[in-house]
Each structure stands twice: as structure tokens, then as C-alpha cells.
Amino acid sequence: MHKMSKLCFLALLSVTFMLIFVLTTPYSNDRSSYAAYEGGIDPRKTRQFKNIIVHLDLKGAPPRVEYLIEFFKLLSKHHVDGILIEYEDMFPYSGDIEEIRRDLHYSENDIRRIIQAAEVHNLEVIPLIQSFGHLEFVLKKSKFMGLSEDLIDLNTICISDSKSIDIVKQMIEQIRRLHPNSTRIHIGADEAYHVAEDQRCIERMEKESIGKSDLKLEHIAKIGKFARENAGFETVFAWNDMFDKESEETIRKSKINKFIVPVVWGYRTDVTENGYFPDGLFERIFNVFDRFYVASAFKGADGARQQFSNISRYLENQKSYVNLMDLHKNAAAQKVDGIFVTGWSRFNHFNALCELLPVAIPSLIVDLFYLNYQLTEKDAWRAMKSSLECENRRHLRGILAESTVHGCKFPGADVFEIIMHDWKRAVDRRIFGKPDQQPSPDSEAIEILKNLKKSLNQSILYKTDADEVFNQYLHDYHSLIAQNTRTEITN
């Protein structure tokens, strides 16, 4: 009897420890997070990043206004606070800078419709202009080409020429006129590759006895000050990479900390890797700036010509930012105001297209579920499929692959199906199959791309942009065929 009691006691003890383990493991937290999502709880008060802003890059495959309106509904449903719209040449610039807009651009009425639709869905519109690098769309025009620091790589505007400053100021003023209620603006100021190479900058540095760092930071501060004091924006964002290695003393001297809020961006799967961000970056930002944001990606960071979405790759990027905040707890708690979830259309104005927006929507929704509720990867996928009303194919449950995302209901879902299923199968056959075992490649590819162009033309893209997609995809497909043929000959 005593032996039996002892066995019962040990069994009871074992069960107790198992219960403690189950109730205190992350799995239990994951369940409660998923329950919070299923219960419709607004995550804004509990999520890591209080302000979530989704970025739209219009320098490639800009959507029609009707599509954007539907897209905004989706963002609002998933607790997004604002949209960062990088207009580039889609904005209806006028007057002296009229020719920097592309031929088929948004009208002023289109801009008003976009803003009105965003406001209806409680989304703040934050316009983004370029003010330093990434000004190819301006500098390619013969009228302004002489303002480029480099006449071959038309990336960086010469900030020592007063005409350059006038152009940027005009852009800000015209943006402000059509965004009267916006309190925030982003002035870009990243990836200026040719600073102080032009004779005008060299002479200015000699005359004023300043260095390259002073030149850069003074420009960003000047534009930030103009956007705040003249254009009346309360907050001015700028990407961090043009001053992320500068000392606290240099930053304070330039006074950019008085005028801009830095946005620390990085799109690697793990941004916590040693050396990815400059040493001491977060300590310097913490000490000098009142607050800052970070920026992840849901598309456009997986190759300059990438056609297909990699959901898990972008989810890892979001996870790494949460981990980064754990590594910098003081900054996260006191000075990180939010996160921009960026979606790039091209690496720069002259590059090919990256993933199209409809193709990346499941990726974005998975990322938002993670950022809102910090769900596990499996639960984030499950929540995405539930939210987008995707088909629930029993034999595919638990498989985290884009090939399992079928029959969903979201703006452009038919485009997702064509590219991620029909087109990807055709491309994969060219990559992995033997040419002599395949039917005529061109006829199948052209048929799929015709269907894609038809879907894009219906309500998503303008004809000229749908044509670009068709031509780029077919070109890349032919390149695969040529590459496979050369491989066969070599072997």
C-alpha cells in the first residue's frame, strides 16, 4: 500500500510538472495570441510596434486608383495605421517641374480620391519624395541632367547647386497642396551614391572648409527644415543610411536631429547579424534623436527581377526586427515609434520590376499577423488563409508553401494564381526539366502571359505597365531557354 501511494504521488508530481511546462511554454502564448486574433481584439495596445505603416512604391507597375481603394480596405482590416506613398513620377507635378511626371500619371482628382479613400478607412497618407539619391526620374530629363553629380549614373542630385534645392522645394510644396491634412512627410535621402564628386561640390567644400559629411547632413537638415517650417509638416522622416556612421557630434552639429525622424531600414532575413548595421548605430540614434522608426519589407527585396513571392523569407525579416528590439530594449521602449513595412517595385527607376503588388499580398498579410499578434509562422499562415478566404485543402494543411495558397479572395487574387501557380510551373519546368521532354515552350508561356496581361488590364494596372510585365517576363523566360540550351550543348 505504501509502495502504491508512493507511485501515485510520483505520477501526480509528473503530471503537475507537465502542466507547469505546458502552461509556461511559448506554445501557450502562441495559442493565446491566436485566440486574440480570432476574438477580433485590436492589437494596437499590445503589439511591439505601436504604429504600422505600409509602403507603396509607385515607380514600377503603379496600380489604378480603383485597385488602391480596394487595397486600402484590406489594410484597414489588418490594423494598419497609414500608407507611405512613394509617388515618384506618378504625381501630377506642374509648372517648372511638369516634365518630371510620366505621360500616364495620376491626375489631381486621382490624388484626392486616393486620400479620401484612405481617410474613409482610417489610414493616414504619408507622401514620400526623393530629395538626394534615387532622383533618376528627374535627372534623366535633358532639362535637369546637368544637376546630376554623375552624368552616367543619374542617381544623385548636386546639392551644391541652388537649382537642385529649388526643384526639391517645389516638389514638397506641390505635394503639400494636394495633401492638406497630412501631418507627416518622408524626404527619402537614401542611397545617394555620388556625393561630392561634381566640381560644384568640390569647390564649395574648399570654399567653406567643410567635409563630405558636413555637406550631406547640412542638405538633409535644410530639406527637413523646409518641410517642417515652410510646408508645415509636423514630422519629417528620412532614411538613415546617409548618416548612420556619423558621430553624435557631427549629427548634432548639422542639427538634423532638430528636423527629421530617422528610419533605420534593412531587408535581410536577419537584421541582427553582426556587422549588418554599423557598430553603435542604435546607441547614437538613442542619444541624439527624440524618436525613430525601423523599416522591414514584404516585397521587392529578394532580387532585382524577382517575379515570385517568398512569404517565409519576408516573415523572417519581420521576426528579426522584433528580435532587434529585444537586443535594444531601452531604445525599443522609449524611442521606437513604429515600423514601415516596405514594398519595393524596382531597385531604382531604371531597373526591372520586382514582385507585383497582388502577388505579394499574402506575404503582407502574414507579416501583419505576425507584427500585430506575434503569431508563430504556422499560425500566421493559417490566419492569412482564413482572412483571405483561401481554399482549405485538407491534404495541404500545415504545408508552408506558396503553392498551397489557392482560391483566395483579395484584390488581384487572380493575378496571384496566374503568376504563383501557372507561370511558376512553366518557369520551373524550364529550370528543372529536360528540353526534349517538354512541349513547345513559347506557345505555353505566351498563353499564360496573355491571360496575365488580360487580368492586369481589367482593373489593376494601366496598359503600358501591363505590357511591361508581359515583355519582361517573356524576356526572362527566353533567357532561361537560352541558358538551358547552352548547358545542354556544354554537357
N, C-alpha and C positions, 0 to 999 in steps of 0.2 A: 504494500500500500504506500509505504514511504517512497519507494522507488517510482511508483506510478505518479505520485504527487510531484516528485522532482521532474519527471519527464513533462508533465503538464505545465509546470512552471517554466521550464526551458522553452517549450513550444509557445507559450504565451509571450515570453520575453522576445522570442524571434519574430513573432507577428507584430509586436509593438515596435521593434526596430525597423521592420519593413514598412510599417505605416509612417513612421517618422521620416524614413528615406523618401517614400513616395510623396509625402506632403511638403517636403522641403527641397525637392529637386527642381531644376529648371522646367522639366516637363509639366509639373503642376502649374507653374507660372505661365507656361505657354497655353495650357488649357484655359486659364482664366483670361488670358489675352484674347484668345479666340472667342471665348464667351462674351467678352466686352464688345468685340466686333459684331457677333451675332445679335447681341442685345441692342445694337444701334447706339451705343454710348459714344458721345462726341469725345474724341481723344485729345483735343487741343490742350486740356489742362494737365494731361499726364504724359504726353509724348516727349521725347528727348528735345526735338526742335519745335519750339512754340510756333514759329512762322514757317510755313512751307509754300514755296513759290515755284511754279513750273515755268520753264523757259521755252519759248518758241523762236526758232531761228528761221527767218524768212528769206535768207539769202540763197535758198535752194528749195525747189518744189513748194512754194508758198501756197497754203490752202485757200480755197474760196471762202468768202465771208460766211456763207451758209454752213460750210463744214465747221468752221471755227465756233459758230454758235452752238452746234451740237456737241462739240468737244468741250466747251465751257460747262455744259450741263453735267458732263461726266466728271470733270474736275471738282465741281461744287459738291457732287455726291460723295466724293472721297476726301472732303475736308481740306481742300487746297485753299490757301488764303489769297493768292494773287498770281498774275501771269506776267512774266518778264518778256516783253515782245521786242525782239531784235529786228526792226523793220528793214534795215539796210536800204536797198533801192526800191522797196515796195511802198515807201512813204511818199505821199504826193508833194514833194518839195516844189517850191515855186520861186519866181524871181531870179536872182543871180545864180542860184544853185539848182534851177529847174532840171538841168540836163543830167544830174546825178541819179535821177529816178529812172527806172527802166520803162520801156514803152508800155507794157501792160502792168500797171501798178494799181494799188488801191486808190479810190477817189476819196475826197474829204468826207463824203457821205458814208463811204465804206468804213472809214475810221470811226465815225460817230456810231455806226451800227455795231462795230466791234466793241467799243467802250460801253455802249448801252447794254448789250448782251452780257458783258462781264459784270456790270453793276447789278443787273437783274439776278445774277447767280452769286452775288456777294464776293466777287473776285476783283481785287484791285489791279488795275492795269499799270504796270511799271515799264515805261518805254526805255529802250536801250539804244544809244547812239554810239558810234565809234568816234574817238577823239585823238587817237595816237597811232596805233597799229590797226591792221585789218581795214584799211581805207582804200583797198583796191578799186572798189566800185566808184570812188571819187577820182582817184589818181589815174585811172585808165582813160579818162576823158582828156582830149587834147588841150582843152581849156585849163585844166588843173594839173596836167602831168608834170609841169615844171616845179610843182610844190612837193614832189616826191624826193625823199632822201636818196633813193637809188632809182635810176631810170630803167633798170632791168627788172628788179623785184619791186613792184609798185605796192609795197606794204605799208610803209611808214611815211607820214606827212612831216614836212620840215617845220618843226615847231619854233624855229627862229625867224620865220617869215610871217609878217603880220597878216598876210592874205590867208595863211593857213588857219590862224586863230579866228579870223572873220568868218571863214566857212563853218567852223565848228560852232561858233556862236549863233550863226544863222540857223543851223540845224536844231540847236537847242530851243531857240525862240519859236521856230515853226512847230516843233514837237509840242512845246508848251501851249501854243494857241489851240491845238486840237485835243489837248489833254488838260483842260482847265481844272479838273478835280483831282488829278494825280498829285500825290504829295511826295512821291519818290521817283527818281530817275537813275539810270545806270549809264555811266560815261565810258564804259569799256576800259580803254587804256591798257590793254594787254598785248603781249607778243609784238611789240614794236622792234623789229629786227635790225634796223639800220639807224640807230640813234647816233647823232654827232658824226656822221660820215660826210655830209654835204659841207661845202665850203662856207655856207652861211652860218652853220652851227659852229664850225671850227673857228671862224673869225669872231663870233660872239663870245665863245669861251675864252679866247685870248684877250679880248677887249674887257670883259667883265671879271677876268681871273677866276673863273668857275670851272668845275669839272663836269664830267658826263652825268654823274649822279645828281648834282645840283640842277642841271639842265632838265633832266627827266622829271624830277619831283616838283620843280617850280611850275612846269607845264601842267601837271596833273592838279596841283593846288590851284592854279589860275582858272582852269576849266571848272573845277569843283566849286570855287568861289563864285564864278559867274552863274552857274546853275542854281546855286542857293540864293545869292543876294540879288541877282538881276532877273532870273527866270522864276524865282520864288518857290523852288522845290525845297521841302524841309529836309529830305535825306538824299544824299548823292552817293551812289555805290561806285566802286571801281575795283577791277580785278587786282590781285595783289602782286603779280609776278614781276612788275617793273620796279618794285621797291622791297621785295621780300628778303633781300640780302643786305639791305642798308642798315646802318647802325641807328640806334634810338636817337642819337644826337643829330644825325643827318635828317631823319624824318621830322624831328621837332623843329629843326631849323627851317625846313621847307614849309612848315605849317599845314601840310596836307591832312594832318590829324584834326585840324580845325574844320575841314571842309568835306572830307569823304569818309565813308564807311567801307573798309576793305572787305573783299570777298575772296577767301582762300579757296582756290579751285584745284581739283586733282581728280583724274578719272581712272586711275589704275585700280585693279581689283582690290589691292590692299594699300591704302594710302598711309598706313602706319609703318611701312618698311623703312628701315634706317636709310637716311640719305634722300628719301623721296622729297620731303620738304627740307629747306635749308635749316641747319642747326640753329636752335634758339629762336626760330620764327615766332612760335606762339608766345614765348616769353616777351619778345619785343612788342608784338601786337598788343598783348595784355597790358604792358606797361605804358604804351603810347596812345592807344586808341580807346575811346569810351566803349565801343562795341564792335563786333564784326560778325560776318556770316561765313558759311562754307558753301561749296558747290560740288555736287555729285553729277552723275549723268545717267539717263535712261536710254539714250541712243546717241549715235554719232561719235563714239569714242572707241570703236572696235575695228578700225581700218578705214582708209580714205574712200574706198569703193565698196564698202560693205553693203550688201543687199538684204541680208538676213539678220533677224533679231536673235540675240543670245541672252535670254532672260536671266539665267543664273549668273552670267558674267556681270551684269549691271547690278543685280541684287548684292553680290559680293562687295561692290563699290559702296553701296549704302551701308552695309554692315560695318565696313571698315571705318566709316565716319562715326558711327556710334562707338566703336572701339577707340577711335582717336579722342573722342570726348572723355572717355574713361581714363585715358592717359593724361589728359589736361583738365582735371576736374575743376580747378579754380576758374579757368577761362570758360569752361562749359557752363558752369553755374552762374557766373557773374557777367559774362560779356558776349556769349554767343546768342544772337537773337533769332537765328533761323538758318534754313538751308535752301539754296536754289537747286532744283533738280533739272539739269540742263538736257536739252535735246537738240544736238547739232545736226544741221542739214548738209554742210560741207566743212572741210577743214579750213578752207578760205574761199574767197569769191571765185577763184579760177579753178578750184578743184572739182572733181566729180562728186556726184551725190552719195551721201551715206544712206542709212536706212530711212525709208519713208515713214512719216508720222503714223499712218494707220497700222503699219507693220509693227511699230514699237508700242502700241497702246497696251497690250497685255504686259509688256515689260514695265511700263509706267505704273500700271495698277498694282502689280506685285510689289514694286518699290514703295508705293504709297501705303499699302497694307503693312509693310514692314516698318516704315517710318512712323505710321500712326499707332500701331499696336505692338510693334516688335515681335511679330509672329515668327515662328520657325519657317524655314524655307518651304517645307511641305505644306504647312498651313497657309502660308502666303499664296502659294499656287492654288490651293483649294479655294481660298477666299476669292481669288481673282476669277476662277472659273465660275464660281457661284454668282459673283457680282455681275459678270458679263454674260450670264445665262448660257454658258457653253454646254455642249452636249456632254452628258455624263456616261461615258462608255466604260462599262464595268471592267473590261479586260485591260483598260489603260489607267485605272485608278492607281495613284501613288507613283506613277512614272513622271518624273520632272523633265519633260522634253517638249519643245515647241510642236513636235509632230502630234502631240496628244491634245492640242488646243484646236477644237473643231466646233463649227456651228454656233459661234458666239454672236451676241447681239451688241454691237458698238459701232460708232461711226467709222465706216471703212472696213467692216469685218470681211466683206467680200474680197477686198484688196489683200488683206492678211491671208485669206485662204489661197488665193491665186499665187502669191509670192512664196509663202512659207510652206505650201504643200505642192501645188502643181509645178511651179517654177523651180523650186528647190530639188524636187525629184529629177527634173530634166537636167539641172546643173550637176547634181550628184552622179547621175549616170555618165555624164561626160568625164567627171573626175575619176570615178572608181571603176567604170565599166570598160570593156574592150570594144574598140570601134567596130570591129567586124561582127559583134553580137548586137548591135544597135540599129534601129531604123534610121532613115534619113533624118539627121539632127535638125536641119534648118526648118523643115515643114512643121515639126512638133513645136520647136521653140517659137517660131513666128506665130503659130496659132495661139499659144499661151500668152504671148506678149500682146497680141491683138485684143484678147479678152481683158488683159490687164489695162491696156490703154482705154478701152471702152468703159471699164469701171471707174477709172480715174477721171475720165472726161465727164461722167454723168453729174457728179456733184462735189468732187474733191479738189481737183487741180484745173488750172487753165490749160487750154490745148497745147500751148507752146511748152509747158512744163511736162505734160503727159508725153509729148513727143520726145523730150529729152530723156525721160525714163526709158521709153521704148528703145531709143538709139543706144543709150549707154549699156543697157542690159544685153542687147543683141551683140554689141561690140565686145563686151566682156565674154559672152558665150563663144563667139568666134575665136577669141584669143585662147580659150580653153581647148577648142578643137585643134587649133594650130599647135598648141603646146603638146597635146597628146599625140599628134601626128609626128612631131619631131622626136618624141620619146620612143614611139614605135620604130621609127627609122633607125634611131641610135641603138635600140636593143636588137 
